[in-house]
């Protein structure tokens, strides 16, 4: 499991349920957000019926 990011207070969810970062977030928080999202995506797998699961 990933640790909670330092810049989590700048995170939000858009109208489609996708995680986003505030446009006024500091650069370090935006970089952290991008890296965190990459790690989450890398940890996802689909089972035989296409259901997404975490590793």
C-alpha positions in Angstrom: 0.0 0.0 0.0 1.2 3.5 -0.8 1.8 6.1 1.9 -0.5 9.1 1.8 1.1 11.9 -0.2 2.3 15.1 1.5 0.3 17.2 -1.0 -3.0 15.3 -0.6 -4.7 18.5 0.5 -4.4 19.7 -3.1 -6.2 16.7 -4.6 -9.8 16.6 -5.7 -12.1 14.5 -7.8 -13.7 15.8 -11.0 -17.3 15.3 -12.1 -16.3 11.9 -13.7 -14.8 10.6 -10.5 -11.2 11.0 -11.7 -8.5 12.3 -9.3 -7.2 15.7 -10.2 -4.7 18.2 -8.6 -5.6 21.8 -8.0 -4.3 24.2 -10.6 -2.9 26.5 -7.8 -1.0 23.6 -6.2 2.8 24.1 -5.8 5.0 22.4 -8.3 6.3 19.9 -5.8 2.7 18.7 -5.1 1.9 18.5 -8.9 5.1 16.3 -9.4 4.2 14.2 -6.4 0.6 13.8 -7.8 1.9 12.6 -11.2 4.3 10.1 -9.7 1.6 8.8 -7.3 -0.8 8.3 -10.2 1.9 6.4 -12.2 2.5 4.1 -9.2 -1.3 3.5 -8.8 -1.6 2.7 -12.5 1.4 0.3 -12.4 -0.2 -1.6 -9.5 -3.5 -2.3 -11.3 -4.3 -5.6 -13.1 -7.4 -7.0 -14.6 -8.7 -10.5 -13.9 -10.3 -12.8 -16.5 -13.6 -10.9 -16.7 -11.9 -7.5 -17.0 -12.4 -6.4 -13.4 -9.6 -4.1 -12.2 -7.8 -5.3 -9.1 -4.8 -4.0 -7.1 -1.7 -6.1 -6.8 
